[in-house]
Amino acid sequence: MNTRATPRVAAALAALFVFSATAASGGNDPLRQHALLGEWQFDPQASRFDGGVPYTRAKARFTATAACIEVKVEIVEGNDRHIDFEYCDRGDGSDAPVKGNPFYDAETTAWPNPRTAVRMEKRAGKVTGTTMMTVAEDGKSYTATASRTRPDGIRYTSVIVWKRVAR
């Protein structure tokens, strides 16, 4: 048995473990440290809707996982319709399926800087809207400015302000 190889093998295994743990946790990946990560609550006084039903309440959560940025949103509209949707954006420009959203069934998000995300929304493979999300410099709120075509063909725009409730 070659005992001199054992320390090298042990060092290689240790390095592989550290690399794997860093990769799984997101390491220094800027996407995994984006300012949108955390929990947010809709601010009705600061938001406006044109062509769509205003929200009465809503909350959103952005979570970094090893595979993606997981987004979960719960909305109650003024007509008491509940919309709960979610997706897992990999940050690589590929389409991510969206579950539960009546406006779009797939999305891809560009993360151009640590405080901005731009989501392109699709329904049946066709682009139907975009939403730009910008986190305030103090990190306490973000504004989502959206423009899309509803399934009934009506153009819908909104400026929705969200307040941070947790990191």
C-alpha atoms as a printed R data frame, in Angstrom:
    type eleno elety resid chain resno       x      y       z
1   ATOM     1    CA   MET     A     1   0.000  0.000   0.000
2   ATOM     2    CA   ASN     A     2   1.374  3.419  -0.949
3   ATOM     3    CA   THR     A     3   0.958  5.592   2.142
4   ATOM     4    CA   ARG     A     4   2.432  8.699   0.468
5   ATOM     5    CA   ALA     A     5  -0.530  8.880  -1.899
6   ATOM     6    CA   THR     A     6  -3.016  8.897   0.970
7   ATOM     7    CA   PRO     A     7  -2.381 12.531   2.036
8   ATOM     8    CA   ARG     A     8  -2.748 13.656  -1.602
9   ATOM     9    CA   VAL     A     9  -5.984 11.718  -1.981
10  ATOM    10    CA   ALA     A    10  -7.249 13.145   1.309
11  ATOM    11    CA   ALA     A    11  -6.322 16.676   0.191
12  ATOM    12    CA   ALA     A    12  -8.024 16.153  -3.158
13  ATOM    13    CA   LEU     A    13 -11.174 14.838  -1.472
14  ATOM    14    CA   ALA     A    14 -11.159 17.775   0.952
15  ATOM    15    CA   ALA     A    15 -10.799 20.239  -1.927
16  ATOM    16    CA   LEU     A    16 -13.618 18.501  -3.822
17  ATOM    17    CA   PHE     A    17 -15.838 18.693  -0.729
18  ATOM    18    CA   VAL     A    18 -15.158 22.419  -0.259
19  ATOM    19    CA   PHE     A    19 -15.773 23.099  -3.974
20  ATOM    20    CA   SER     A    20 -19.022 21.083  -3.920
21  ATOM    21    CA   ALA     A    21 -20.276 22.809  -0.768
22  ATOM    22    CA   THR     A    22 -19.457 26.232  -2.225
23  ATOM    23    CA   ALA     A    23 -21.168 25.423  -5.526
24  ATOM    24    CA   ALA     A    24 -24.254 24.022  -3.777
25  ATOM    25    CA   SER     A    25 -24.632 27.102  -1.595
26  ATOM    26    CA   GLY     A    26 -24.154 29.500  -4.487
27  ATOM    27    CA   GLY     A    27 -20.682 30.553  -3.308
28  ATOM    28    CA   ASN     A    28 -19.886 34.009  -4.584
29  ATOM    29    CA   ASP     A    29 -22.500 33.822  -7.348
30  ATOM    30    CA   PRO     A    30 -23.968 37.360  -7.549
31  ATOM    31    CA   LEU     A    31 -27.387 35.910  -8.415
32  ATOM    32    CA   ARG     A    32 -27.448 34.057  -5.083
33  ATOM    33    CA   GLN     A    33 -26.817 37.394  -3.313
34  ATOM    34    CA   HIS     A    34 -29.325 39.496  -5.283
35  ATOM    35    CA   ALA     A    35 -31.142 42.265  -3.393
36  ATOM    36    CA   LEU     A    36 -34.541 40.746  -4.309
37  ATOM    37    CA   LEU     A    37 -33.904 37.725  -2.093
38  ATOM    38    CA   GLY     A    38 -36.239 37.736   0.889
39  ATOM    39    CA   GLU     A    39 -39.924 38.212   1.664
40  ATOM    40    CA   TRP     A    40 -41.995 41.147   0.449
41  ATOM    41    CA   GLN     A    41 -45.483 42.542   1.047
42  ATOM    42    CA   PHE     A    42 -47.535 44.574  -1.414
43  ATOM    43    CA   ASP     A    43 -48.047 48.286  -0.599
44  ATOM    44    CA   PRO     A    44 -51.540 49.232  -1.883
45  ATOM    45    CA   GLN     A    45 -51.156 52.990  -1.324
46  ATOM    46    CA   ALA     A    46 -48.032 53.232  -3.489
47  ATOM    47    CA   SER     A    47 -49.190 50.920  -6.324
48  ATOM    48    CA   ARG     A    48 -51.325 51.474  -9.412
49  ATOM    49    CA   PHE     A    49 -53.010 49.228 -11.964
50  ATOM    50    CA   ASP     A    50 -54.298 50.091 -15.443
51  ATOM    51    CA   GLY     A    51 -56.315 47.463 -17.322
52  ATOM    52    CA   GLY     A    52 -56.248 44.920 -14.501
53  ATOM    53    CA   VAL     A    53 -57.896 44.275 -11.174
54  ATOM    54    CA   PRO     A    54 -55.920 45.888  -8.311
55  ATOM    55    CA   TYR     A    55 -54.606 43.680  -5.552
56  ATOM    56    CA   THR     A    56 -56.093 43.877  -2.079
57  ATOM    57    CA   ARG     A    57 -53.136 42.011  -0.598
58  ATOM    58    CA   ALA     A    58 -50.114 40.106  -1.837
59  ATOM    59    CA   LYS     A    59 -46.823 38.689  -0.686
60  ATOM    60    CA   ALA     A    60 -43.774 37.432  -2.567
61  ATOM    61    CA   ARG     A    61 -40.718 35.401  -1.613
62  ATOM    62    CA   PHE     A    62 -37.455 35.080  -3.554
63  ATOM    63    CA   THR     A    63 -35.198 32.266  -2.294
64  ATOM    64    CA   ALA     A    64 -31.783 31.198  -3.574
65  ATOM    65    CA   THR     A    65 -31.447 27.426  -3.915
66  ATOM    66    CA   ALA     A    66 -28.604 25.375  -5.364
67  ATOM    67    CA   ALA     A    67 -30.522 25.103  -8.650
68  ATOM    68    CA   CYS     A    68 -32.250 28.460  -9.061
69  ATOM    69    CA   ILE     A    69 -33.923 31.516  -7.625
70  ATOM    70    CA   GLU     A    70 -37.260 30.180  -6.426
71  ATOM    71    CA   VAL     A    71 -40.112 32.709  -6.644
72  ATOM    72    CA   LYS     A    72 -43.445 32.217  -4.860
73  ATOM    73    CA   VAL     A    73 -46.194 34.841  -4.998
74  ATOM    74    CA   GLU     A    74 -49.618 34.886  -3.322
75  ATOM    75    CA   ILE     A    75 -52.105 37.520  -4.539
76  ATOM    76    CA   VAL     A    76 -55.677 38.387  -3.641
77  ATOM    77    CA   GLU     A    77 -57.288 40.686  -6.201
78  ATOM    78    CA   GLY     A    78 -60.029 43.218  -5.481
79  ATOM    79    CA   ASN     A    79 -62.634 40.776  -6.842
80  ATOM    80    CA   ASP     A    80 -61.435 38.215  -4.225
81  ATOM    81    CA   ARG     A    81 -59.737 36.049  -6.860
82  ATOM    82    CA   HIS     A    82 -56.707 34.265  -5.375
83  ATOM    83    CA   ILE     A    83 -53.635 33.821  -7.576
84  ATOM    84    CA   ASP     A    84 -50.798 31.728  -6.182
85  ATOM    85    CA   PHE     A    85 -47.939 31.171  -8.593
86  ATOM    86    CA   GLU     A    86 -44.366 29.973  -8.522
87  ATOM    87    CA   TYR     A    87 -41.352 29.330 -10.685
88  ATOM    88    CA   CYS     A    88 -37.674 28.477 -10.399
89  ATOM    89    CA   ASP     A    89 -35.462 30.773 -12.524
90  ATOM    90    CA   ARG     A    90 -32.032 29.255 -13.218
91  ATOM    91    CA   GLY     A    91 -30.503 32.594 -14.204
92  ATOM    92    CA   ASP     A    92 -29.136 31.160 -17.441
93  ATOM    93    CA   GLY     A    93 -31.638 32.727 -19.860
94  ATOM    94    CA   SER     A    94 -33.665 29.550 -20.335
95  ATOM    95    CA   ASP     A    95 -37.444 29.476 -19.983
96  ATOM    96    CA   ALA     A    96 -38.761 28.378 -16.603
97  ATOM    97    CA   PRO     A    97 -42.288 26.954 -16.335
98  ATOM    98    CA   VAL     A    98 -44.664 29.040 -14.215
99  ATOM    99    CA   LYS     A    99 -47.348 27.266 -12.202
100 ATOM   100    CA   GLY     A   100 -50.588 29.021 -11.278
101 ATOM   101    CA   ASN     A   101 -50.319 32.363 -13.122
102 ATOM   102    CA   PRO     A   102 -53.217 33.191 -15.472
103 ATOM   103    CA   PHE     A   103 -51.156 35.756 -17.415
104 ATOM   104    CA   TYR     A   104 -48.099 33.658 -18.330
105 ATOM   105    CA   ASP     A   105 -47.020 30.019 -18.196
106 ATOM   106    CA   ALA     A   106 -43.262 30.502 -18.676
107 ATOM   107    CA   GLU     A   107 -40.698 33.157 -17.838
108 ATOM   108    CA   THR     A   108 -37.036 33.983 -18.073
109 ATOM   109    CA   THR     A   109 -35.392 36.617 -15.923
110 ATOM   110    CA   ALA     A   110 -32.278 38.664 -16.668
111 ATOM   111    CA   TRP     A   111 -30.378 39.792 -13.558
112 ATOM   112    CA   PRO     A   112 -28.347 42.734 -14.957
113 ATOM   113    CA   ASN     A   113 -27.126 44.084 -11.620
114 ATOM   114    CA   PRO     A   114 -27.480 43.384  -7.873
115 ATOM   115    CA   ARG     A   115 -30.681 45.473  -7.543
116 ATOM   116    CA   THR     A   116 -32.504 44.853 -10.856
117 ATOM   117    CA   ALA     A   117 -34.240 41.917 -12.501
118 ATOM   118    CA   VAL     A   118 -36.137 41.978 -15.800
119 ATOM   119    CA   ARG     A   119 -38.631 39.170 -16.350
120 ATOM   120    CA   MET     A   120 -39.871 38.268 -19.834
121 ATOM   121    CA   GLU     A   121 -43.233 36.518 -19.613
122 ATOM   122    CA   LYS     A   122 -44.619 34.035 -22.137
123 ATOM   123    CA   ARG     A   123 -47.910 32.268 -22.765
124 ATOM   124    CA   ALA     A   124 -47.979 29.297 -25.166
125 ATOM   125    CA   GLY     A   125 -44.453 30.189 -26.318
126 ATOM   126    CA   LYS     A   126 -45.291 33.806 -27.213
127 ATOM   127    CA   VAL     A   127 -43.921 36.814 -25.291
128 ATOM   128    CA   THR     A   128 -46.881 38.529 -23.624
129 ATOM   129    CA   GLY     A   129 -45.201 40.899 -21.202
130 ATOM   130    CA   THR     A   130 -42.246 42.146 -19.229
131 ATOM   131    CA   THR     A   131 -41.753 43.173 -15.634
132 ATOM   132    CA   MET     A   132 -38.803 45.203 -14.367
133 ATOM   133    CA   MET     A   133 -38.115 44.798 -10.657
134 ATOM   134    CA   THR     A   134 -35.843 47.380  -9.042
135 ATOM   135    CA   VAL     A   135 -34.822 47.280  -5.391
136 ATOM   136    CA   ALA     A   136 -34.409 50.666  -3.666
137 ATOM   137    CA   GLU     A   137 -30.868 51.592  -2.612
138 ATOM   138    CA   ASP     A   138 -31.777 51.125   1.067
139 ATOM   139    CA   GLY     A   139 -33.109 47.613   0.300
140 ATOM   140    CA   LYS     A   140 -36.401 48.239   2.098
141 ATOM   141    CA   SER     A   141 -38.656 48.161  -0.986
142 ATOM   142    CA   TYR     A   142 -38.773 47.228  -4.630
143 ATOM   143    CA   THR     A   143 -40.892 48.453  -7.521
144 ATOM   144    CA   ALA     A   144 -42.237 46.093 -10.175
145 ATOM   145    CA   THR     A   145 -43.171 47.929 -13.379
146 ATOM   146    CA   ALA     A   146 -45.115 45.611 -15.688
147 ATOM   147    CA   SER     A   147 -46.650 45.746 -19.142
148 ATOM   148    CA   ARG     A   148 -48.409 42.711 -20.581
149 ATOM   149    CA   THR     A   149 -51.321 41.486 -22.648
150 ATOM   150    CA   ARG     A   150 -53.965 39.664 -20.665
151 ATOM   151    CA   PRO     A   151 -55.371 36.363 -21.999
152 ATOM   152    CA   ASP     A   152 -58.454 38.299 -23.205
153 ATOM   153    CA   GLY     A   153 -56.220 40.580 -25.342
154 ATOM   154    CA   ILE     A   154 -56.460 43.698 -23.154
155 ATOM   155    CA   ARG     A   155 -53.215 45.561 -22.449
156 ATOM   156    CA   TYR     A   156 -52.421 45.666 -18.726
157 ATOM   157    CA   THR     A   157 -49.844 47.878 -17.019
158 ATOM   158    CA   SER     A   158 -48.990 48.232 -13.378
159 ATOM   159    CA   VAL     A   159 -46.503 49.771 -10.998
160 ATOM   160    CA   ILE     A   160 -46.477 47.667  -7.854
161 ATOM   161    CA   VAL     A   161 -44.470 48.633  -4.803
162 ATOM   162    CA   TRP     A   162 -43.385 45.929  -2.363
163 ATOM   163    CA   LYS     A   163 -42.014 46.451   1.160
164 ATOM   164    CA   ARG     A   164 -39.438 44.069   2.608
165 ATOM   165    CA   VAL     A   165 -40.722 42.055   5.581
166 ATOM   166    CA   ALA     A   166 -37.790 39.608   5.936
167 ATOM   167    CA   ARG     A   167 -34.422 38.773   4.396
